[in-house]
C-alpha cells in the first residue's frame, strides 16, 4: 500500500522540480514576438495607404453567396 504512494510522490516531485523539455524557450519566443511586432509597425508606417487600399479592394471583390 505504501509503495504506490511513494511512487506517486516521486513522480509528482520529479514533475514539479524536473526540467520540462516541452516548455520551450520562453524568452526566445517573447523576443521573436516583439521583433515581429516591430517589423510590422515599421512596414505599416511606410505602406499604410497602399495596404489599406489592398485590403479594401480585396474585401470589395468578395461577392455574397
N, C-alpha and C positions, 0 to 999 in steps of 0.2 A: 504494500500500500504506500509506503514511503518512497519507493524508487520512482514511480511515475511523477510524484510531486517534485522530487528533486530534479528530474529530467526537465519538467516543465519550467521550473525556476531557472535552470541553467540555460534553456533556450530563450527565455524572456530576458535574462541578463545579457546574453550574447546579442540579442536583437537590439537592445537599448544602447549598449556600450560598443558594439562591434561596428566596423566600417561597413557602410551600405553602398555597394558599387552602383546601385540603381539611382542614387540621388543625383549623380552628375556633378558638374562644376557650376554651382550657382553663381559665383562672382563672374565667371566667364559668360554665362547667359545674360546676366544683367548688363555687362559691358557691350555685348553684341546688340542687345535691345536698344540701349542708349545710342550707340553708334548708328544703328539703322534709323532711329527717330531723327537724329541729327542730319543724316543724309537726305531723308525725306523732306525735312524742313528747308534745307538749302535748295534742293531741286524745286520745291514748291515756291520758294521765293523768286526764283528766276523764271519759272514757267507757269505761274498761276493762271494767267489769262488763257494760254493755249490748253492747259489741262482742263480747265472748266469748259472750254469750247468742245473738247473731245468728249467729255462725259455728257454734256448736253446733247450733242449730236447723236451719240450712241443711245441715249435714253429716248430721244425723239424718233429714232428709226425703229424702235420696237413697236410692233402693232399688236393690239389685243387679240387674243384667240377667239 
